[in-house]
Amino acid sequence: MNLEIEQKLAENKTLYKDILDGETMELTRKNIQKATPNGINVVNNGFAYSDYFKMGGTVAKMSLKSTKNYYNYIKNKNVEQE
């Protein structure tokens, strides 16, 4: 196995780049509607999630990484409210 891959696996890091296609677009209602499932990276903060969902975004259109971050955000938000 490639030494670089072995090191990343040992560090529990992903083998893929954070932005696979390297394309960054402003999120608009039209862009969200055109996006493929698992195709949108959303910044990990409450304001970004709020704006994303107000524009008609869904969890299904979020990338796997964004979905996990959103799940952790909601979980932590619920813990803080208790």
DSSP file (Angstrom, degrees, kcal/mol; ACC not computed):
  #  RESIDUE AA STRUCTURE BP1 BP2  ACC     N-H-->O    O-->H-N    N-H-->O    O-->H-N    TCO  KAPPA ALPHA  PHI   PSI    X-CA   Y-CA   Z-CA
    1    1 A M              0   0    0      0, 0.0     2,-0.0     0, 0.0     5,-0.0   0.000 360.0 360.0 360.0 148.4    0.0    0.0    0.0
    2    2 A N     >  -     0   0    0      1,-0.1     4,-2.3     2,-0.0     5,-0.2  -0.333 360.0-132.4 -60.3 136.4    1.1    3.5   -0.7
    3    3 A L  H  > S+     0   0    0      1,-0.2     4,-2.2     2,-0.2     5,-0.2   0.878 105.9  52.8 -60.8 -40.6    3.0    5.1    2.3
    4    4 A E  H  > S+     0   0    0      1,-0.2     4,-2.1     2,-0.2    -1,-0.2   0.904 110.0  48.0 -63.4 -41.5    1.0    8.3    2.1
    5    5 A I  H  > S+     0   0    0      1,-0.2     4,-2.5     2,-0.2    -2,-0.2   0.910 110.1  52.2 -65.6 -42.3   -2.3    6.4    2.2
    6    6 A E  H  X S+     0   0    0     -4,-2.3     4,-2.1     1,-0.2    -2,-0.2   0.897 109.4  50.0 -60.6 -40.4   -1.1    4.3    5.1
    7    7 A Q  H  X S+     0   0    0     -4,-2.2     4,-1.7     2,-0.2    -1,-0.2   0.914 111.3  47.9 -65.5 -42.7   -0.2    7.5    7.1
    8    8 A K  H  <>S+     0   0    0     -4,-2.1     5,-2.8     1,-0.2     4,-0.3   0.895 112.2  49.4 -66.0 -39.2   -3.6    9.1    6.4
    9    9 A L  H ><5S+     0   0    0     -4,-2.5     3,-1.1     1,-0.2    -1,-0.2   0.892 109.3  52.2 -66.2 -37.8   -5.4    5.9    7.5
   10   10 A A  H 3<5S+     0   0    0     -4,-2.1    -1,-0.2     1,-0.2    -2,-0.2   0.834 111.6  46.6 -65.6 -32.1   -3.3    5.8   10.6
   11   11 A E  T 3<5S-     0   0    0     -4,-1.7    -1,-0.2    -5,-0.1    -2,-0.2   0.401 112.7-121.1 -88.6   2.1   -4.2    9.4   11.4
   12   12 A N  T < 5 +     0   0    0     -3,-1.1     2,-0.3    -4,-0.3    -3,-0.2   0.852  63.1 146.7  57.8  38.1   -7.9    8.7   10.7
   13   13 A K      < -     0   0    0     -5,-2.8    -1,-0.2    -6,-0.1    -2,-0.1  -0.726  53.5-100.9-100.3 154.1   -8.0   11.3    8.0
   14   14 A T        -     0   0    0     -2,-0.3    -1,-0.1     1,-0.1     4,-0.1  -0.384  15.9-141.1 -70.7 150.1  -10.0   11.1    4.8
   15   15 A L  S    S+     0   0    0     -2,-0.1     2,-0.3     2,-0.1    -1,-0.1   0.546  80.9  76.6 -85.6  -8.2   -8.3   10.1    1.6
   16   16 A Y  S    S-     0   0    0      1,-0.1    -2,-0.1     2,-0.0     2,-0.1  -0.717  88.2-105.1-106.1 152.9  -10.4   12.6   -0.4
   17   17 A K        -     0   0    0     -2,-0.3     3,-0.2     1,-0.1    -1,-0.1  -0.368  29.1-119.4 -68.5 153.8  -10.0   16.3   -0.6
   18   18 A D  S    S+     0   0    0      1,-0.3     2,-0.6     2,-0.1    -1,-0.1   0.906 110.8  34.7 -62.1 -42.0  -12.5   18.5    1.3
   19   19 A I  S    S-     0   0    0      1,-0.2    -1,-0.3     2,-0.0    -2,-0.1  -0.919  74.8-175.2-115.0 104.2  -13.6   20.1   -2.0
   20   20 A L  S    S+     0   0    0     -2,-0.6    -1,-0.2    -3,-0.2    -2,-0.1   0.909  82.7  33.9 -69.7 -43.5  -13.5   17.4   -4.7
   21   21 A D  S    S-     0   0    0      2,-0.2    -1,-0.2    -4,-0.1     3,-0.1   0.623  95.2-135.8 -90.8 -11.9  -14.4   19.5   -7.7
   22   22 A G        +     0   0    0      1,-0.2     2,-0.5     0, 0.0    -2,-0.1   0.565  60.7 130.7  71.7   7.9  -12.7   22.7   -6.5
   23   23 A E        -     0   0    0      2,-0.0     2,-0.5     0, 0.0    -1,-0.2  -0.835  36.7-170.8-100.4 127.2  -15.7   24.7   -7.6
   24   24 A T        +     0   0    0     -2,-0.5     2,-0.3    -3,-0.1    -5,-0.0  -0.972   8.9 176.7-118.5 126.7  -17.2   27.2   -5.1
   25   25 A M        -     0   0    0     -2,-0.5     2,-0.3     3,-0.0    -2,-0.0  -0.926  35.9-105.0-127.3 151.3  -20.5   28.9   -5.9
   26   26 A E        -     0   0    0     -2,-0.3     2,-0.6     1,-0.1     5,-0.1  -0.563  42.6-115.6 -70.4 135.7  -22.7   31.2   -4.0
   27   27 A L        +     0   0    0     -2,-0.3     2,-0.3     4,-0.1    -1,-0.1  -0.647  47.6 160.4 -78.9 119.5  -25.8   29.4   -2.7
   28   28 A T     >  -     0   0    0     -2,-0.6     4,-2.5     1,-0.1     5,-0.2  -0.868  54.6-104.2-128.1 165.5  -28.9   30.7   -4.2
   29   29 A R  H  > S+     0   0    0     -2,-0.3     4,-2.1     1,-0.2     5,-0.1   0.902 122.6  50.1 -56.3 -42.0  -32.4   29.2   -4.5
   30   30 A K  H  > S+     0   0    0      1,-0.2     4,-1.8     2,-0.2    -1,-0.2   0.913 110.8  47.9 -65.6 -43.8  -31.7   28.4   -8.2
   31   31 A N  H  > S+     0   0    0      1,-0.2     4,-1.2     2,-0.2    -1,-0.2   0.872 110.9  51.8 -65.7 -36.9  -28.3   26.8   -7.5
   32   32 A I  H  < S+     0   0    0     -4,-2.5     3,-0.3     1,-0.2    -1,-0.2   0.907 109.0  50.2 -66.3 -40.9  -29.8   24.7   -4.7
   33   33 A Q  H  < S+     0   0    0     -4,-2.1    -1,-0.2    -5,-0.2    -2,-0.2   0.864 112.9  46.6 -65.0 -35.7  -32.6   23.4   -6.9
   34   34 A K  H  < S+     0   0    0     -4,-1.8    -1,-0.2    -5,-0.1    -2,-0.2   0.695  91.1 107.8 -78.2 -19.8  -30.1   22.5   -9.7
   35   35 A A     <  -     0   0    0     -4,-1.2     3,-0.1    -3,-0.3     5,-0.1  -0.196  69.4-122.2 -65.3 149.1  -27.7   20.7   -7.3
   36   36 A T    >   -     0   0    0      1,-0.1     3,-1.3     3,-0.1     4,-0.2  -0.473  42.8 -80.5 -82.0 159.5  -27.4   16.9   -7.3
   37   37 A P  T 3  S+     0   0    0      0, 0.0    24,-0.3     0, 0.0    -1,-0.1  -0.353 119.6  13.8 -58.1 142.6  -28.0   14.9   -4.1
   38   38 A N  T 3  S+     0   0    0     22,-2.0    26,-0.3    24,-0.3    24,-0.2   0.790 100.6 112.8  60.1  31.6  -25.0   15.0   -1.8
   39   39 A G    <   +     0   0    0     -3,-1.3     2,-0.5    22,-0.9    23,-0.2   0.469  48.6  79.9-113.4  -1.6  -23.5   17.8   -3.8
   40   40 A I  B     -a   62   0A   0     21,-2.2    23,-2.9    -4,-0.2     2,-0.6  -0.925  56.4-155.7-116.9 128.4  -23.6   20.9   -1.6
   41   41 A N        -     0   0    0     -2,-0.5     2,-0.4    21,-0.2    21,-0.0  -0.885  15.6-162.7 -96.3 125.0  -21.0   21.7    1.1
   42   42 A V        -     0   0    0     -2,-0.6     7,-0.1    21,-0.1    28,-0.0  -0.905  25.9-108.1-110.3 135.6  -22.5   24.0    3.8
   43   43 A V        -     0   0    0     -2,-0.4     2,-1.9     1,-0.1     6,-0.1  -0.306  36.7-111.4 -59.6 143.5  -20.3   26.0    6.2
   44   44 A N  S    S+     0   0    0      4,-0.1     2,-0.3     3,-0.0    -1,-0.1  -0.489  79.5  94.2 -84.9  72.0  -20.5   24.6    9.7
   45   45 A N  S  > S-     0   0    0     -2,-1.9     4,-2.0     1,-0.1     5,-0.2  -0.982  79.9-111.0-153.3 160.6  -22.3   27.3   11.6
   46   46 A G  H  > S+     0   0    0     -2,-0.3     4,-2.5     1,-0.2     5,-0.2   0.840 113.2  54.6 -61.4 -38.0  -25.9   28.1   12.6
   47   47 A F  H  > S+     0   0    0      2,-0.2     4,-2.5     1,-0.2    -1,-0.2   0.915 109.1  48.0 -64.4 -42.5  -26.3   31.1   10.3
   48   48 A A  H  > S+     0   0    0      2,-0.2     4,-2.5     1,-0.2    -2,-0.2   0.916 113.0  47.6 -65.2 -43.1  -25.3   29.1    7.2
   49   49 A Y  H  X S+     0   0    0     -4,-2.0     4,-2.4     2,-0.2     5,-0.2   0.920 112.2  50.3 -63.5 -42.7  -27.6   26.3    8.1
   50   50 A S  H  X S+     0   0    0     -4,-2.5     4,-2.0     1,-0.2    -2,-0.2   0.938 113.7  43.9 -60.8 -48.8  -30.5   28.7    8.7
   51   51 A D  H  X S+     0   0    0     -4,-2.5     4,-1.6     1,-0.2    -1,-0.2   0.897 112.0  54.4 -63.9 -40.5  -30.0   30.5    5.4
   52   52 A Y  H  <>S+     0   0    0     -4,-2.5     5,-2.2    -5,-0.2     3,-0.2   0.927 111.8  42.7 -60.3 -47.2  -29.5   27.3    3.5
   53   53 A F  H ><5S+     0   0    0     -4,-2.4     3,-1.2     1,-0.2    -1,-0.2   0.834 109.5  57.8 -72.3 -31.2  -32.9   25.8    4.7
   54   54 A K  H 3<5S+     0   0    0     -4,-2.0    -1,-0.2     1,-0.3    -2,-0.2   0.821 103.7  54.5 -65.3 -29.9  -34.7   29.2    4.2
   55   55 A M  T 3<5S-     0   0    0     -4,-1.6    -1,-0.3    -3,-0.2    -2,-0.2   0.417 130.9 -93.8 -84.4   2.6  -33.7   29.0    0.5
   56   56 A G  T < 5S+     0   0    0     -3,-1.2    -3,-0.2     1,-0.2    -2,-0.1   0.589  72.2 153.9  99.5  11.3  -35.2   25.6    0.2
   57   57 A G      < -     0   0    0     -5,-2.2     2,-0.3    -6,-0.2    -1,-0.2  -0.361  25.0-157.5 -71.4 153.7  -32.2   23.4    0.8
   58   58 A T    >>  -     0   0    0    -26,-0.1     3,-0.7     1,-0.1     4,-0.6  -0.864  30.3-114.7-127.4 162.9  -32.6   19.9    2.2
   59   59 A V  G >4 S+     0   0    0     -2,-0.3     3,-1.0     1,-0.2   -21,-0.1   0.843 114.0  64.3 -64.3 -33.0  -30.4   17.5    4.1
   60   60 A A  G 34 S+     0   0    0      1,-0.3   -22,-2.0   -23,-0.1    -1,-0.2   0.790 101.0  50.0 -62.6 -27.9  -30.4   15.2    1.0
   61   61 A K  G <4 S+     0   0    0     -3,-0.7   -21,-2.2   -24,-0.3   -22,-0.9   0.611  92.6  96.5 -86.9 -11.8  -28.6   17.8   -1.0
   62   62 A M  B << S-a   40   0A   0     -3,-1.0   -24,-0.3    -4,-0.6   -21,-0.2  -0.452  82.9-109.0 -74.6 149.4  -25.9   18.3    1.6
   63   63 A S     >  -     0   0    0    -23,-2.9     4,-2.6   -25,-0.1     5,-0.2  -0.294  33.6-104.4 -68.9 164.7  -22.6   16.4    1.2
   64   64 A L  H  > S+     0   0    0    -26,-0.3     4,-2.3     1,-0.2     5,-0.2   0.897 122.8  50.7 -59.0 -41.7  -21.9   13.6    3.7
   65   65 A K  H  > S+     0   0    0      1,-0.2     4,-2.3     2,-0.2    -1,-0.2   0.920 111.4  47.3 -63.4 -44.3  -19.5   15.8    5.6
   66   66 A S  H  > S+     0   0    0      1,-0.2     4,-2.6     2,-0.2    -2,-0.2   0.875 110.4  53.2 -65.1 -37.5  -22.0   18.7    5.8
   67   67 A T  H  X S+     0   0    0     -4,-2.6     4,-2.4     2,-0.2    -2,-0.2   0.914 110.1  46.9 -64.0 -43.1  -24.7   16.3    7.0
   68   68 A K  H  X S+     0   0    0     -4,-2.3     4,-2.3     2,-0.2    -2,-0.2   0.915 113.0  49.1 -64.8 -42.4  -22.5   14.9    9.8
   69   69 A N  H  X S+     0   0    0     -4,-2.3     4,-2.3     2,-0.2    -2,-0.2   0.900 111.5  49.6 -62.9 -40.5  -21.6   18.5   10.8
   70   70 A Y  H  X S+     0   0    0     -4,-2.6     4,-2.6     2,-0.2     5,-0.2   0.905 109.1  52.0 -65.4 -41.7  -25.3   19.5   10.8
   71   71 A Y  H  X S+     0   0    0     -4,-2.4     4,-2.5     1,-0.2    -2,-0.2   0.929 112.1  45.9 -59.2 -46.2  -26.2   16.5   12.9
   72   72 A N  H  X S+     0   0    0     -4,-2.3     4,-2.6     2,-0.2     5,-0.2   0.874 110.8  54.0 -65.3 -37.0  -23.5   17.4   15.5
   73   73 A Y  H  X S+     0   0    0     -4,-2.3     4,-2.2     2,-0.2    -2,-0.2   0.934 111.9  43.7 -61.6 -47.3  -24.6   21.0   15.4
   74   74 A I  H  X S+     0   0    0     -4,-2.6     4,-2.3     2,-0.2    -2,-0.2   0.905 113.5  51.5 -65.0 -42.2  -28.3   20.0   16.2
   75   75 A K  H  X S+     0   0    0     -4,-2.5     4,-1.7    -5,-0.2    -2,-0.2   0.928 113.1  44.3 -61.6 -45.9  -27.2   17.5   18.8
   76   76 A N  H  X S+     0   0    0     -4,-2.6     4,-2.1     1,-0.2    -1,-0.2   0.861 111.2  54.5 -67.7 -35.3  -25.0   20.1   20.6
   77   77 A K  H  X S+     0   0    0     -4,-2.2     4,-1.4    -5,-0.2    -1,-0.2   0.901 108.6  48.6 -64.6 -40.5  -27.7   22.8   20.3
   78   78 A N  H  X S+     0   0    0     -4,-2.3     4,-0.9     1,-0.2    -1,-0.2   0.861 109.8  51.9 -67.2 -36.1  -30.2   20.4   22.0
   79   79 A V  H  < S+     0   0    0     -4,-1.7     3,-0.5     1,-0.2    -2,-0.2   0.896 108.0  52.0 -66.4 -40.3  -27.7   19.7   24.8
   80   80 A E  H  < S+     0   0    0     -4,-2.1    -1,-0.2     1,-0.2    -2,-0.2   0.824 105.7  55.5 -65.7 -31.4  -27.2   23.4   25.4
   81   81 A Q  H  <        0   0    0     -4,-1.4    -1,-0.2     1,-0.2    -2,-0.2   0.751 360.0 360.0 -74.3 -23.4  -30.9   24.0   25.7
   82   82 A E     <        0   0    0     -4,-0.9    -1,-0.2    -3,-0.5    -2,-0.2   0.487 360.0 360.0 -78.5 360.0  -31.3   21.4   28.5
